[in-house]
Amino acid sequence: MMEEEKEEENLAPVSEKFTLECIKNSDVKVSHKYTLGSLETQSFCVRYDPHDKYIAQGCGDGSIRIFNVFNGKQSYILNTEMEQPMPTTQVRWRPASS
């Protein structure tokens, strides 16, 4: 096997169709800082706020978790005490002018 083929086998899959490729000598460097959320709750959607300071996560239990992207910590949690929890499948940030 060629060296390139060996490297392709070790790539982490992003989905069934796509993978991340690390290109040698690239000017763009990507590194893992932290993981937002937990593996206990499914994520259905995420959205950055207009100032890119927070990210909202719509969860399978109906809650909405707000994380600070600079330190990776959860800042807020909304919608936690639903009588019949249903997944949050879409989140939007309200414009400041509203």
N, C-alpha and C positions, 0 to 999 in steps of 0.2 A: 504494500500500500504506500502511496505517496504521502509525504508529510502533511500536505494540505488536507487530504482526506481524513487523516488522523485527527487534525484539529477540528474539523467539521463535526466529527462524532462527539466531541466534548462540549459543544455549545449548549447553553441552557435554552430550552424551548420557551418562547413567549406564548405561542399557541400551537395548535396542531400544524398550521401552515407556515408560521413564521418563527425565526430564531434571531437571537442577537449575535452580531458578528463583531469581534474585536479585531480591528485593523491595526497591524503593527505600524509604528511610526506616525500615528495619527495625531493631529493637533488637539483633537477633542478627547478628553479623559473623563470617564464615568466611574464613579465609585459609590458604593452603598453607604449611606449615612445612618439610616434607621428605618424601621418598619412601622408604618402607621396602622393602627387598629390591632385586632387580635384574630387568631385563627378560629375562635369560638363562634364568631358571628359572620355570616355571609355578607359580602359587599355587593350591592346592586348598582350603585352609581357613586361617582365622586365629582366634585367641582371646586375649582379654586375661587376664592373671593376676588373682587375687582382689583385689590391691591396686592394680590399674591402673598398674603401673610397667613391666611388660613385655608384649609381644605375641608370640605364637608363630605361626609361619607353616609350614604343612605344604606341602612342595614336591613337584613332579613327579618329581624324582630320588630321592625317598625321604628326603631330609634334613629336619630341623626346625630352623629358624633362629629364634633368640630375639633380639628387638630391644628396646632401652631406649626407651620412648616419650618420655622427656624430652629426650634428645639425638639420637635418630634413628639411633644407631649399633648395629651388631650386637654383642650381648654374648656369645652362645654359638651353636654349631652342633652338632647331634646327628645321629647315624645317617648318617655320611658315607661309610663304607666298606662298602657292601652288595655282596655278590657279584652278586646279580641285583636291581638297583634297581627298586622299585615305588613308585608315588606314595603319599604320606602324605595320606590323605583326611579324617582327623579327628584333632584334638589336644584334650587335656584337661589341666588343671592338677591335680595331686594335692593334696588338702586337707592343710593343715598338721598336723592331728590324726592323720593316718595314719602 
